[in-house]
Amino acid sequence: MKAKDFFKTIKQLENQIESKRYMAQTYRTLAEGVRSPVYSDMPKSPNRQLEPMAEALIKAVEIEEEIKALEYELTQKRADVIDLISKLEKDHQIVLIKRYFEKKSWGEIAASMYYTERWIYKMHGTALKQLDELFSRVQLSSC
C-alpha cells in the first residue's frame, strides 16, 4: 500500500464515523419524540412490533457500537502511520503531520514553516516517497 492510499483510507474512516454520528443523532432525536400514551382495555397482539421510539433507540445504540469499532480502527491506523512518519526528517514530519492530521492548507503550512508553497510541495513529494519506501519495508498490522 502506498502512503497516499493509506492517508485516503484514514480520511474515508473519518468520513464514515462522521456520517454514522449524524445517523445515530438522528435516531436519538426520533427516540426522544414525545407522544401521548394510548390507553385501551383491548388485548394486545402477542407478536406486535416494538414502539417506533424503541426501534429508533435500538438503531442508535447499534450505530454507536459501529462508531466505536471504527474509531478503534482509525486510532490504530493513525498510530501505525505516526510511527513511520517519526522515522523521517523533521521538516518532512512537520509537513505530513500538518497536512494530514491537522488538516492545514498548503499556504498555512508554508507560512508556519517560513517556506514558499512551491518548496512545501517539493518537501511533501519527497516525504511521501520516503514514506512509501518505509511502507514497503514494514508490514503494518492494520493494512
Steps between C-alpha positions, in 0.01 A plus 500: 500500500622847416513780756248714311254207493548450872419866568196465273384199704534705819295782346230254390481359853464851641217570253330171584513577872360848444207374292422226752505757780243701308285190450519406868409853603203494264375172648547634852297808409226274365510291817459809716183602320216546745168339426205465727429147620203312363301319766278217396351198669524299180741205511831549322631274227773270639725560199456871469796711399698730723397858531661728239688687772647175636603391150669835440688472829616146418626616159681793663677268745596258219648784295690631804656153541609513134649844564706365791642224278582748222664740747719218631604410145570866422714536813703193405559628146603843626740348753658281231557787259626734774761238592619497139491878463717533810782328307512780239692828511353765731378732221335209319331392823364850550363525145322163517358555848376850422347388171338168595434526872455872566323548162698817419498654153819525297514874566466454875774236504732721294436801724556308822826348372622820328533332160335565165206284400702365211769378741233345723362308199848369428558400864160333508581295189836395642342411835238284328769318300697430817183389676419267208844340546428451870160351416662249268749395773252484788183292501237704687272303727189691399540507119 
